[in-house]
Amino acid sequence: MTARTSRKAPILAILSTAFIVLWLLLAAFPFLWTLWGSFKVQGDFFSRQDWMNALSGTRTIAETGSAFTGQGYYGAWVLNDFWRSAINTGIVTFFVVVISLTFGTLGGYALSRSSFRYAFWILIAALIFRAMPHITLVSGYLLPFFQLNIWGYLATSIVVLVAINQPFTLWMLHSFFKSIPKDLDESAMVDGCSRFQAFRMVIIPVMWPGVITTGLFSFLLAYNDFAVTATLLTQENQTMVPKIASFLGTTQVQGNVMYAVSAVVSATVPLFILVLFFQRQIVSGLTAGAVKG
């Protein structure tokens, strides 16, 4: 029995390794293909005659004299001011994450330590609000924003995105705080700390991975949002995702598609770097939130 098991072990290791490699290739292929195509002209990357043109760059060589070109990036970032959309995205995501985590940590901690029944109903109401489609919530903001003459500004989209994201942060951080024993709070207060001091100096350092995990999800919500930013922002204040959609438009214009492809790559690279940098905190945060006590 032992010998049979030892013979099966290398086979299982080979099969599992092959499966992981195949899965990684399939997962990475769309981005790698888009990255490669962003340095081609539209005639090669979207060739209907031979898809191999995207590899060889036949039209790219004929038009630019080289197998690779940065025309897509130049057109997106310089000619169409994609840099402005990148700055707008940075402003929106920064304030959404900071505000959401500030209120989320305070609210999640209060609800996790509350013994009153209303805490449960607050979380249920937050869950219902979070489950609603974003566009139905945005439509309710349009009339007051028009009446107050504040439509089109970055601050309006930040307010709405925080309102949409706050139920999620409450639920996530509430679960993380529930996994931390109340004995830590009580011990800190016995030693002379106030409730807020115990929260700031004892609880937050313990659950810091959970804060980072929740902050990353909040970042992704604001960074990838289309419905809110496309509806509430003017063309000058557009973030990256609506700007990419504007490159495509309702009619196809020569070159604009490659601007969109280059902009997609530009918007995806920061996400890849962010997840790669915080991968340990994300895994430890999710693991901590899954175990109570």
N, C-alpha and C positions, 0 to 999 in steps of 0.2 A: 504493500500500500504506500509506503514511504517512497519507494523507488518510482512508482507510477506518478506520485504527486510531484516528485522532483523533475520528472520528464515533462510534465505539463507546465511547470512554472516558467521555463524559458519561452515556451510557445505563447503563453498568456502575456508575458512581458513584451514579446515581439508584436503581437496583435494589438495590444493596448498602445504601444508606441506608434505603430503604423496608423492607428485610428486617430491619435492625437495630432500627428503630423498632417494627415489628410484634412482633419477638421480645421487646423490652423491655416492651411493653404486655401481652403474654401472660404474661410472667414476673411483672410487678408487679401484675397484676389481682387474683389471689387475696388478697394481703396488703392492697391498697387496699380491696377489697370487705369484708374482715374488719374493717379499721379503721373503715370507714364504718358497718358494722352494729353495731359495739360500742357506738355511741351511740344505738341503737334498742332498742325493747322486743322481746321474743321474738315477739310476734304479728306484727310487721312483718318482722323479719329472716328468720324461718322461715315466712312466709306461704305457705299452700298454694293460696290463691285467686288472688293476683296478686303476682308478684315485684316489681312496681313499688312496692308498699307499702314495700319496703325503701328506696326512693329518696325517696318522698314523706313517709313517716313517719305514715301515717294513724292507726294505733293508738297510736303514740307521742304524737301531739298529743292524742288523746282521753284518754290515761291521765295524761300529765304536763303538758299545756298547751303543750308546745314540740316542735319537730321533732327535737330532739336531747336526750338525757338521759345522765347519768353514773351511773345506777342500777347498771349492770353493774359498773363500777369500784368504786363504793362497797360493793356487796355482796361483791365478791371481796376487796378490800384491807382493808376495815374489818370487815364482818360475819363474814367467814370467815378472817381473819388471813393473807391472802396475803402481807402484808409480812414475816411471819415466815418463810415459805417462800423469799422473795427473799433474806433474810439468810442462811438456811441454804445456798442455792445459791451465794451469794458466798463463804461460808466453804469449801465443798467445792471449788469451782473454783479458788480461790486456792491452797489447799494442794496440790491435784492438779497444777496447773501448776508450782508451785515445786519440789515434790519430783521430779516427772517430768523437768523440765529439768535439775535438779541432777545426778541420777544418769544421765540420758540424755547430757548433754554429756561427763561424765567417762567413761562407758562407751563412748560412740560414738568419742571421741577415742582411747581405749586400743585399741579394736578396729581402728580405721583405721590406727593406727601399729604394730600388732602384726604380726610376721612369722611367728608360729606358726599352725599349721593349725587349732588349736582355736577361733580367732576365727571362722572360717567356720562351724563347727558350732554355735557359740553363736548366731550370727545365724539359722541354719536353725531351731534350737530355738525362738528367739524368734518367728520367722515362723509356725511351727506353732501356738504358743501364742496368737498374735494372731488366727489364722484360726478358732479355736474360738468357737462361739456364747457370748456373755456369760453367758447364763442357766445353761449347763452348768458354768461356772466358779463362779458364785455359789452353786449348790447344794452345792458342796464346802466352802464356808466356813460354812454354817449351823450344823452340829453343833458345831464348836469354838467358834463365837461364842456359842451357847446354853450350852455347858458352862462357858465363862469368864464368862458373864453380861455380855457386852459387845455383844449384839445391840441394834440400835435407835439407836445413837449415831452421830454424824456421823463420828467417827474411824474407825469400822469401814468405812463406805462409802468414805472417803478411801483407806484401805489397799487395798481391793479395786480401786478405780478406778485407782490408781497401778499395781497389779500388771497390770491389763488394758492400760493405756496404755503401760507401759514398753517392751515390744517394739517398738511403733510408733515411739517416740522414739529408740530405739537405731538402728533402720533409717534413719530420716530423717536424724538427726544424723551417723550413720556415713557416709552418702552425701555430706553437706556437707563433712565433714572430709576425705574422700578427694579432694574437688575442690581442696583446698588443698595446694600442694606441700610436701613434707617439708623443703625447703631453708629455709623460714621458721623451723621448729623448730630446725634445726641452726645456723642463723645466730644465733638468739637465744641458744642455749646456748654457742656460741663466744664471744659477747659477755659471758658470765658468768651468764646466767640458768639457773636450775634447770629441770627438765622442767615442773614445775607453773607456774613463773613464765612460761615461754615459752607455755604453754597459756593462762594468764590474761591476759597483757599483749600477746601478739602474735596468737595464733590466734583467740581469742574476738572481739576487735574486727573482725577480717577477716570472720568468718562470722556477725556479729550478725544480718543479715537472715534467715539460716537458723534461728537460735534463735527469732526472733520468729515465723516461719512455723510451726515445730514447736510453739511455745507456743500459737499460735492454734488449731491442730488439737487440742491437748490440752485447751484451754479448751472447745472445742465438744463434745468427748467427754464431759467432766464436766457441762457445762451442759445438754446435751440428753439425758443418760442417763435411762432409765426402768427398765430391768430391775434394775440394781443397787440404786438408791435406793428403788424401790418394794418390793423384797424385804427389804432390810436395815435400813430406817429405820422408826421408829414414826410414828404420825400427827402427833405434835407436832414431830418433826424432819424432816418431809417437805420435799423440795426442790420447785421450781416445777412440773416436768413431772408427777410423781405427784399433786401437789395439783390441777393442772388436770384430770387424769383422775378425781379424786375428786369434782369438781363434777358430772360426768356420771353416775357411779354405774351401777348396774344398772337403776334405774328413773328415768324422766324426771320431774323436779320443776320446777314453774313457776318461772322465774327463774334456776335453776341453770345452764341452758345459756348464758345471757347472761353469767353470772359466768365461765364457761369461755372464752367468746369474748373478753371483756375481759382475762382473764388471759393468753390467747394473744398478744394485741397487746402487753401489757405485757412479756411475756417475749421477744418478737421484736425490739422496738425497740432494746434494748442490743446485740443481735447486729448489727443493721444499722449502728449507730453505730460499733461496734468494727471491723467490716470496712471501713467507709468511712474510718476514721481510719488504719488500718494497711495500706491497699491497696497503697501503693508498696513497703513492706517485704515484703509477701506476694509480689508479683510478682517483685521482685528476688531474694528468697530462693528461690523455685521455679526461677527462671532459673539462679541460681548452682548449685543442686543438680543441674540437668540437664546442666551442662557440667563435664567433668572436666579438670583440668590448668590 
